[in-house]
Amino acid sequence: MAKIISAEYDAENRVLRLPEPLEGVRDHERLTVAINPGPGEARGWMALRACLPREAAEELSRILAEAAAPDAAR
């Protein structure tokens, strides 16, 4: 099971504060966590790019670069 959720880090208590309990996860169950910047810190499509498989991210990057290029460069 993979989920993407937002959490607040409490450095003093060394815990991640979740907006709600994790459904399907037992109390004190060990999990693997990947840390990414929050929405306010991510810029543009880069937040989405990190969620895609490498090939899909590269294709999306190419498409966006082409769309942003001036017509003369196409």
Backbone torsions as a table, in degrees:
resi	resn	phi	psi	omega
1	MET	NA	125.7	175.8
2	ALA	-119.6	136.2	179.0
3	LYS	-136.4	148.1	171.8
4	ILE	-114.3	121.3	-179.5
5	ILE	-136.5	162.4	174.0
6	SER	-99.4	145.5	178.7
7	ALA	-145.7	157.1	176.0
8	GLU	-106.4	131.2	-179.8
9	TYR	-88.2	127.8	175.8
10	ASP	-106.3	96.6	-174.9
11	ALA	-65.3	-37.0	-178.6
12	GLU	-59.9	-42.0	-179.0
13	ASN	-100.2	-0.5	179.6
14	ARG	53.6	49.8	179.0
15	VAL	-134.4	155.0	171.2
16	LEU	-98.6	126.5	179.8
17	ARG	-96.2	116.9	-178.4
18	LEU	-93.9	151.1	179.8
19	PRO	-69.3	-21.8	179.6
20	GLU	-158.9	160.9	178.0
21	PRO	-59.6	151.5	178.1
22	LEU	-83.2	115.4	179.3
23	GLU	-67.2	133.3	178.4
24	GLY	83.9	6.2	179.2
25	VAL	-117.4	126.2	-179.6
26	ARG	-74.7	153.5	175.7
27	ASP	-59.1	132.9	179.9
28	HIS	68.7	13.9	176.1
29	GLU	-70.7	140.1	178.6
30	ARG	-81.2	135.9	-179.2
31	LEU	-129.9	159.2	171.2
32	THR	-100.2	132.6	-175.3
33	VAL	-123.3	134.2	172.9
34	ALA	-106.6	131.7	-176.8
35	ILE	-102.7	125.3	176.1
36	ASN	-130.0	154.7	178.0
37	PRO	-62.0	149.4	178.2
38	GLY	-69.4	168.7	-177.3
39	PRO	-55.8	-33.6	179.0
40	GLY	-70.2	-20.8	-177.4
41	GLU	-98.6	-25.3	-179.2
42	ALA	-76.5	150.8	-178.9
43	ARG	-118.1	130.7	173.8
44	GLY	55.2	-141.8	-175.0
45	TRP	-79.4	-4.3	-177.7
46	MET	-59.1	-32.8	177.7
47	ALA	-64.7	-40.5	177.8
48	LEU	-68.8	-40.7	-177.6
49	ARG	-56.0	-38.2	-179.0
50	ALA	-68.2	-16.5	-178.9
51	CYS	-93.3	-8.3	-175.3
52	LEU	-99.1	152.9	170.5
53	PRO	-60.0	153.2	-173.3
54	ARG	-52.9	-48.1	-177.5
55	GLU	-62.3	-42.1	179.5
56	ALA	-66.4	-39.1	179.1
57	ALA	-65.4	-40.7	178.6
58	GLU	-65.4	-40.5	178.6
59	GLU	-65.4	-44.0	178.3
60	LEU	-62.4	-41.8	178.2
61	SER	-59.4	-44.2	179.4
62	ARG	-63.8	-45.0	-179.1
63	ILE	-62.3	-44.3	-180.0
64	LEU	-66.9	-38.7	178.0
65	ALA	-64.3	-41.7	177.8
66	GLU	-65.0	-40.2	-179.1
67	ALA	-67.1	-31.5	-178.3
68	ALA	-84.2	-15.3	-177.6
69	ALA	-71.2	145.6	175.1
70	PRO	-60.2	151.5	-178.6
71	ASP	-55.2	-34.0	-177.5
72	ALA	-64.8	-27.5	-177.8
73	ALA	-82.6	-10.8	-177.1
74	ARG	-81.6	NA	NA
